Amino acid sequence: MGWYDCACCPPNLARLVTSIGTYAWSCDETTLYSHLFIGGSADLSFAGGGSVTLESNYPWDGKLTYHVSPKTPNSRFTLAVRFPSWCHHMQIFANSQKLDSVLVN
């Protein structure tokens, strides 16, 4: 069996790198979904503009920091963060105050 002129790995890696944002974030009319714990940002054009930026040192320290920067102070949307099934302890803080979270399967 011969070898191909171009192996499959380089094009697959290029495709992954250029599309990683679509794996990390998605949105609908009212919700921004954070799927992967990698640093990056998402546009809030669906909620009147602005952005959400994720700082992550995951998995080394297990902490994620979302910086929400709406264009207008009265922008309203839901930030949905995926928590893996193996995560048995989570805490959510906003402006240093602990929040209750709602888990949805």
Residue pairs with C-beta under 8 A, 6 or more apart in sequence:
20 38
20 40
21 40
21 42
23 35
23 36
24 34
24 35
24 36
24 38
24 40
24 42
25 32
25 33
25 34
25 35
25 40
25 42
26 32
26 33
26 35
27 33
27 42
27 46
28 46
29 46
30 46
30 47
30 76
30 77
30 78
31 77
31 78
31 79
31 80
32 42
32 44
32 46
32 47
32 52
32 77
32 78
32 79
32 80
33 80
33 82
34 42
34 52
34 54
34 66
34 79
34 80
34 81
34 82
35 82
36 82
37 54
37 56
37 58
37 59
37 64
38 54
38 56
38 58
39 53
39 54
39 55
39 56
40 53
40 54
41 51
41 52
41 53
41 54
42 51
42 52
43 51
44 50
44 51
44 52
44 70
44 71
44 75
44 77
46 77
47 70
47 75
47 76
47 77
48 70
48 71
48 72
48 75
49 70
49 71
49 72
49 75
50 68
50 69
50 70
50 71
50 72
50 75
51 69
52 66
52 67
52 68
52 69
52 79
53 66
53 67
53 69
54 64
54 65
54 66
54 67
55 64
55 65
55 66
55 67
56 63
56 64
56 65
57 63
58 64
64 81
66 79
66 81
68 79
80 104
83 90
83 103
90 101
91 98
92 98
92 99
92 100
92 101
93 99
